[in-house]
Amino acid sequence: MNIVVLDGYTLNPGDISWEPLEKLGKLTVYDRTAPGQVVERSLDVDILLTNKTVIGEEEIRLLPRLKYIGVLATGYNVVDVAAAKEAGITVTNIPAYSTDSVAQQIFALILTITNHAEYYSEQNRLGRWSRCEDFSYTDFPIMELAGKTMGIVGYGHIGKATARIASAFGMKVRVFSSKPQTELPEVVKTELDDLFRLSDVLCLCCPLAPDTKHMVNQRTLSLMKPTAILINTGRGPLVDEQALATALNEGKLHAAGVDVLSSEPPAEDNPLLHCRNCYVTPHVAWESYEARQRLMSIAASNVSAFLSGNPVNIV
């Protein structure tokens, strides 16, 4: 079997091994693939693996040998699944590999906003504390999380992990979810508008779908407390970025922490890169060493299951 990875660099910049996939066939790994290179690099390929490189209807039509597309991520919108199904191509994804890493990033963003540890560390490298007249100085109010309300939109793997951590911090946890019940007895199901109104910290842990695109918009932002924090580690288009930037700049929302944007990499004029109290990380929540190792292992297991005639994680 000829196996090609179209964009392997973000998964493996060199610190983990491709061996699990090398055992399954002749493996070729490209760090990155431009749109115009997809077909030429995939012509003699049985198994194609992609993270963010788009495999659309046209590419599928021009690749008659292709039998399998493995998405090296949980979201699979980069593949025209309907066209693949019509062509008899199996498509799989990698579910739940980065749950703990993403939940950890959510709280890294929250604590950056509430405690400003990196800011103070940098100030002290510049001699700020050494010149201080008192034993301490404070440039920002610190929000204590205990007793505050954590609102979570979506109660899948990441939502549940986030709820557990929030509960450990002593936060009151409310969720908006289609699931009939919550995992923790102290988690309260709440209608979406009420979640916006009540949350001191609101985390988006839901997938992108037609009914969730721009769920954070001018109207829903107007429901939030001016002291509240918004966190998005889900998908960039969950948020109307201009509306969020306006709310932050006008002091109608205290702060936001986002790991995803509507276009990645973002345009330099993306409003969230330049507005007040917005902390942006470059889609790194999934990228811990441990999560990437799990992703590699599951990707190889998916391919192995397909080759054995019993495919798993089909989308």
C-alpha positions, 0 to 999 in steps of 0.5 A: 500500500502506498501511503502519503501524508500531505501535511505532516509537519504540525503533527510531527516536526521531528520529535516523534516517530512515523514508524507506526505508519511505516509498518503499514505500507510505503510511506511518503511524508510531505511537510506541507502541500499547496492546493495545486500539488494535491493531485500530483502527489496523490496519483499512485496513492491508496491511502491519503492522510491530511490534517488541514490540506483540503481534499475536495470533490475535484481532487477525489474525482482525479484520484481513482486509485484512492481507497482511504482518506484519514484526517489527522484531526477530529474535525473533518471539514477539509474533506468532501465526505459526500464525494468520497462516499460516492467514490467508495472512499472510506474517510476517518478522523481522530476523536478525543486524542487531545482532550486533556491538552485542550482543557489545559489550554483553556485554563492556561488562557483563563489564568493568563487573564486572571493572574498575568504571571507572564506579564509580571515575570517580564516586568521583574526581569526589567527591574520593576520589583527591585525598584518597588517601594513596597514588598509587592505591586499590582497592575491588574485586579486578580479574579479569584475563580472559586465561587465564580460561574463557569459556563460551557457550551458543548458537553463532549469530551473537552467540555466534560474535562473542562467542567471537572477542572472548573469544579476543582477550582471551586467554580459553579459549572453550568453547561448548554448541551444537547445531551440528556444529562451531565456527568457531574451531579453539580453541573447544571444544564442551562439554556444558551441565553441564560448561559451568556447572562450568568457566566463569569467565564464562558468556554466554547467547547462545541463543534462548528455547525450551521447553527453554531456559526457566529453563536457569539455575536453582537446580541449574545455578547450584549447579554454577558457581564462586562466583567466576564471572560470568553474562551474559544478553543473550538473553532474560529467561526463560532465567534463573530470576530469584529463583534467580539473586538468591538465589545472588548474595545468598548469595555462591554466584556472584560477579556477573551482568550482564543486559540482559534481564528476564522482564518488560519494563519490569520490576516494581519488585520484580524481585529482580535490580534489588535484589540483590548484584552484579547489573548491569542494563541496560534491553535496550539491547544492540541499540540502537546507531545503526548496528544500528538503521540496519541494522534499518531497511534490512533491514525495508525490504528485507523489505517490498520483497521481499514486494511483488515477490513474492519474500519473504525472512526468512520465519518 
